Amino acid sequence: MTSGPAAPAQLQVVADYAISTYLRSEDGIFVNLFTPSEVSWKVQGVPAKLIQTTTYPESDSSELRVEVAAPCGFTFTANI
């Protein structure tokens, strides 16, 4: 870990991973970071869950799985 003036900023970036992995909008969800995680939300009142499985950057693949309780439509975007 770096010491000196940059250290607090680096710690803040790491702390923000949890809140910036997924970003939601009115019509969908955006995958911003590739990290093992899951997020739950509602699409038009329907419960939805996105599960991300990855060992990135050790491997060059990531699995994104969406589970919904009923058919629904939404926009899905990934930062590649």
MIMIZA-718282 format. One record per atom (N, C-alpha, C, O): x, y, z; residue in one letter. Coordinates in pm, whole numbers, plus 50000, padded with zeros to 5 digits. Layout:
REM MIMIZA-718282
XYZA
...
//
This chain:
REM MIMIZA-718282
500844988350000M
500005000050000M
500885012350000M
501945012650064M
500465022249930T
501205034849920T
500985043150045T
499895043250102T
502025049950087S
501875059350198S
502035073350144S
502465075350031S
501695082950224G
501825096750181G
500485102450141G
499445096650171G
500485113950073P
499245121050042P
498255113149957P
497045115349969P
498715104049874A
497795096649786A
497065085349859A
496025080749812A
497585080949971A
497015069350039A
495535070950073A
494775061750043A
495055082050132P
493625083150161P
492755082550036P
491665076850039P
493205088349927A
492445087849803A
492345073549750A
491285069549702A
493425065949759Q
493405052049715Q
492455043849801Q
491735035349748Q
492445046049930L
491535038950018L
490085042249983L
489225033449986L
489795054749949Q
488435058649913Q
487995051649785Q
486845047349775Q
488885050449688V
488535043649563V
488165029249591V
487155024349539V
488945022249671V
488645008349705V
487325007549781V
486534998449756V
487065016749871A
485815016849946A
484615019049855A
483525014249883A
484795026349745D
483705029349653D
483375017749558D
482365018449489D
484185007249553Y
483904996049463Y
482494990749485Y
481774988149388Y
482094989049609A
480774983249637A
479634991849585A
478594986549545A
479805005049585I
478715013549538I
478815017049391I
477905023249336I
479915013349325S
480045016749183S
480155004549092S
480405005948972S
479984992449147T
480034980349064T
478864980148968T
479034977048850T
477684983449017Y
476464983948935Y
475844997748950Y
475785003349059Y
475375003048838L
474665015848839L
473305013448775L
473205006848671L
472255018848836R
470915016648784R
470345029548726R
470685040648769R
469485027848629S
468745039048571S
467275035148571S
466915024148613S
466435044048523E
465005041048520E
464685028948433E
463745021548462E
465455026948326D
465125016248232D
466075004248236D
465934995248153D
467045003948330G
467934992348330G
469054993048430G
469005000148530G
470094985048399I
471244983748488I
472534983748406I
472564978848293I
473584989248463F
474874990648398F
475924983548484F
476044986548603F
476674974348425V
477764967548496V
479024975748472V
479514976648359V
479554981648579N
480684990648568N
482014983848602N
483054987448547N
481984974048695L
483214967148738L
483014952148730L
481904947148748L
484094944948704F
484044930448699F
484634924948828F
485854924948848F
483754920348916T
484134914949046T
483054905249091T
481874907549061T
483384894549160P
482354885149206P
481354892649295P
481724898249397P
480084892549254S
479094900549326S
477694897049278S
477504889649182S
476714902749348E
475334901949301E
474594914249347E
474934920449448E
473564917549272V
472724929149303V
471274925349277V
470964918249181V
470394930149363S
468964927749347S
468254941049330S
468644951049392S
467214941449246W
466434953349225W
465094949149168W
464844937249147W
464214958849142K
462914955749083K
462834962148945K
463234973648925K
462294954548850V
462064959148713V
460544959248694V
459914948648693V
459974970948678Q
458514972048661Q
457794964448772Q
456774958148746Q
458314965048895G
457724958249008G
458084943549022G
457664937049118G
458854938148928V
459244924048928V
460634922648992V
461574929248947V
460784914149095P
462104912149154P
463104906449051P
462784897248975P
464314912249050A
465364907848958A
466674907049034A
466894914149132A
467544898148987K
468864896649049K
469884894348938K
469654886448846K
471014901248947L
472134899248855L
473274893448938L
473674899249038L
473784881948895I
474874875148966I
476094874948874I
476024870248760I
477204879948925Q
478434880448846Q
479474871048909Q
479814872249027Q
479964861748828T
480994852348870T
482224854648783T
482154854148661T
483354857348848T
484564860048772T
485804858448860T
485734859548982T
486914855848796T
488214856448863T
489094866848793T
490314866648807T
488434875948718Y
489154886748651Y
489954894548754Y
489404897548860Y
491184897948731P
491954897448608P
492794884748591P
493534883548494P
492684875248684E
493454862848669E
493024855148544E
493854848648480E
491754855748510S
491264849548387S
490644860448300S
490434871648346S
490354856948177D
489804867048086D
488314864948061D
487804868347954D
487614859248159S
486184857048140S
485404861148264S
485934861748375S
484134863848242S
483224867548349S
481844862548309S
481434864148195S
481124856548404E
479764851848376E
478784861448444E
478914864348562E
477814866148366L
476764874748418L
475444867248400L
475064863948287L
474754864648509R
473494857248504R
472394865948562R
472544871748670R
471274866848491V
470134874748536V
469004865148572V
468664856248495V
468434867148691E
467284859348735E
466134868948760E
466284878848832E
464974866148700V
463774874348721V
462624865348763V
462554853748723V
461724870748844A
460594863048895A
459504861148790A
458694851948800A
459484869848689A
458484869148581A
459074876348460A
459984884448475A
458554873548341P
459064880448222P
458954895748236P
457934900848282P
459994902648196C
460014917348199C
461104922148104C
461954914348061C
461074934748072G
462064940347981G
462844951548048G
462274959748120G
464154951948023F
464984962748074F
466264963347990F
466604953847919F
466954974548000T
468214976647930T
469364971348016T
469444974148135T
470244963647952F
471424958248020F
472654963347946F
472764961547825F
473574969648019T
474784975047959T
475984970748042T
475914970848165T
477074967047976A
478304963348047A
479474971647995A
479574974047875A
480324975848083N
481524983348051N
482624973248014N
483204966848102N
482884972047885I
483864962047838I
485074969147782I
486024962647738I
//
